[in-house]
Amino acid sequence: MDVNQEFRAGEVVYMIIRNPHAQDVAHVQQAAIVENPDNPNELALFLHENYYPLSDEFALFKSEEEAEAAYKEAFGDLETGETNYYG
């Protein structure tokens, strides 16, 4: 799958981010698809004032609702106390 073909510069995407200091903490974060400043022929993910080369290592969602559903499937629903996370 070529992620550079799936997205266009200027699109807003959503992803699940884990806290690197506390692996049991995760949330849905908004990010932007932009032209890679190091390689204008490729796209990059702009998140937290940093550019990341766009790759299939990122689980990106086109809508916040899709990301929230994936979050609930992976980690459970905090509102109901139901949890699926085991480590």
N, C-alpha and C positions, 0 to 999 in steps of 0.2 A: 504494500500500500504506500503510495507516494503522498505524504501529507501536504506537500507543496501544491498538489493538484486539488485537494479537498477544500482549501481555504484561500481567501483573498486578503491582501493587505487592507487594513481598515476594519476588519470584522472583529466583533467582540465575542469572546468565548468564555467558557466557565470550566474550571477544573477543581479537583479535590486536592487540597494542599495539606500535607502533614507537617506538624511542628517538628523540626529536626532535634529539638531538645527534649521533647515529650512525645514519643511515638503514639501515645493513645489520644492525642489531640489532633483533630483534623477539622477542616471546614471548607466550604465552597468559596472559591475566589474568582473574581472577574479578572480577565487578562485581555490583551489586544494582540491581534496578528498584525505584524508590521514587516516592512522590508528589512532584511538583515543588513545592518550597517557595515558589517565586515564582508558581506558577499551580496551585492544587490540582486543577483539572480535567484536568491533563496529567500524564504520567509523566516521570520523569527517570532518568538513569543515574548512580548514585553510584559514583565511582571515585577513588581517591587523595584521599579527604577532600574531594572537589568534586562538585557537581551539574552534569550536562550535560543539556540538553533532549534528550529521546529523539527521534531522527530516523532516517530510512533511510540516513543517511550512515555509521552504525555497522553493521558486520557482526557481529551478535550470534548466539550459538549457545546452544541450550538445554542442551547437555552439553559437558563438557570434551573428550570423545572426538571430537565433531563439530568443535570448534575445533582440536584437534590435527591432525585429518585435513586441514582446510582449510590449516593452517599448513604441513604437509608438502607439500601440493599447490602452495602458493605459493612456499615457501622451500627445500624439500627436507628430507631427513632427516639431522640432525646426527650421529646415531649411526652411520650407514653412510657418511657423507661425501658422499652424493648431494646435489647442490644444484641448485635451479631458479632461483635468484635472480640476476638479471643487472643490478642497478643499484639 
